[in-house]
Amino acid sequence: MIQQRANLDWMLKELADGVPQIQQIVVLSADGLRIARHGGDPDVADRLAAACAGLQSLAAAVAAEIPMSDGRMRLVVIEVGGGFFYLMEAGTGAYLAVLADETVDAGLVGARMRDMVVRIGAHLTSPPRHDGPTG
């Protein structure tokens, strides 16, 4: 687990360094737990991770209504006054979320996120959690 965290740290830093307008990056599990973060406040990262669990579920429900869709959410972009929010599927049970300021090239962030996920998606995988004792 320590090695995985170290790998995520440099990967997230590389993404942030490549797009200076990025304010915060969060890797989260499908159930909304923060796996890793870069930049920003840890409490904000935890709140983003929790909100993203609901957002990815909602996006998947919308995707299911699109003809010829496989029903999977791949990328959600939200533009608000002051900046952009991105949420991307990033591996089995894992998601990548990015907050960027309003001066960012909106297409660049999505492209860099996609490149990162393609290149190192195996590191951004969160296996399902199991309740109770393991045997």
N, C-alpha and C positions, 0 to 999 in steps of 0.2 A: 504493500500500500504506500509506503514512503517513496519508493521508486516512481510509482505512478504519479504521485503528487509533484515530485520534482520534474517529471516529464511535462506535466500540464503547466507548471509555472513557466518554463521557457517557451512552450508553445503559445501560451496566451500572451506573454510579453512580446513575442515575435509579431503576433497579430496587431497588438496595440502600437508597436513601434512602426509598423507599416502603414498605419492610418492614424496620424497624430490627433485627430478629432475624436477618437474613441475615448470615452470617459470611464467606462467600466465593462468588464467581461465576466460572465458567470457561466460555469458549466454546472448543470443540474441533472438530477435523476428525474425520471418521468413522474415520480410522486412528489416532486418539488423540494428535494433536499439539495442544498449546495454541495457540490463535489469540489470545486475549485473556483477561484476568482482572481482577477487582476485589476488593480486600480479601485478607486472608490472606497466607500465605507462598508465594512463587513455586515453591518445591520441592514443596509440597503440591499446588499447582495442576497441576504437571506429572504428579505421581503420580495425581491424580484423572483427568486427561485420558486417561492410559494405561489406567487401570482402566475408564473409561467406554466405551472402544472395545469391550472384551469384554462389558460389560454391555449395551450397545445391541444387539450381535450376539445375545446370549442372549435378550434380550427379543423381538427379531424372530423368533427361532426359536419361542418360546412363542406369539407372536401368530399365527404360521402354523398353529398347531394349533387355534385358536379358530374354530369354524364361522362363516362369513360375514365373516371378517376379511380385510382386504387384505394382511395379513402385515407391516405396517409398525409399528414401535414409535413411539408418540407421546409417552408420559409414563410414567416409572418413578418411584415414590416408595418410599423405604426409611426406615422409622422405627427408630431404634436408641436405646438409653439415652443421653440427652444431646442428641438432636436428630433432624433429618430431612435426607435427601439426595434431590434431585430431578434427573432427567435428562429432557430434552425435545428432540425433533426441532426444529431451528431453521432449516431451510433446506436447500438441496441440499448434502448432504455435511457438514453442520455440526450441532452439538448444543450445548445450553445446560445447564450443570450448576450446581446451587445447594446450598450447605450452610447450614443454619439451625439455631439452637438450639431446645431443647425447648419454649420458651414461645411459639413462632411459631404463628399461625393456619395450620394445614396447608393448608386450602383456599385461603387468600389467596395463598400463594406460587405455587401452581399457576395460579391465575387471573391473577396479575400476569405470570408468565412467558408464559402464552399470549397475553395482551394485547401484550406486548413483541414476541413472535415475529410475530404478525399485523401489527403496526404497522411493524416494521422488518426483517422476515425476509430481505429482499434483502441487507441488510448482514451477515447472519449466514450467508452462503453460502461454502463452501469448495470451489473447483473441484478435481477430481482432480489429484493430482500425477503427473507423467510422469517416468520414469527415462530417463536418457540425453540426448543433445543434441536440441534442438528445431530444427525446420527450417522 
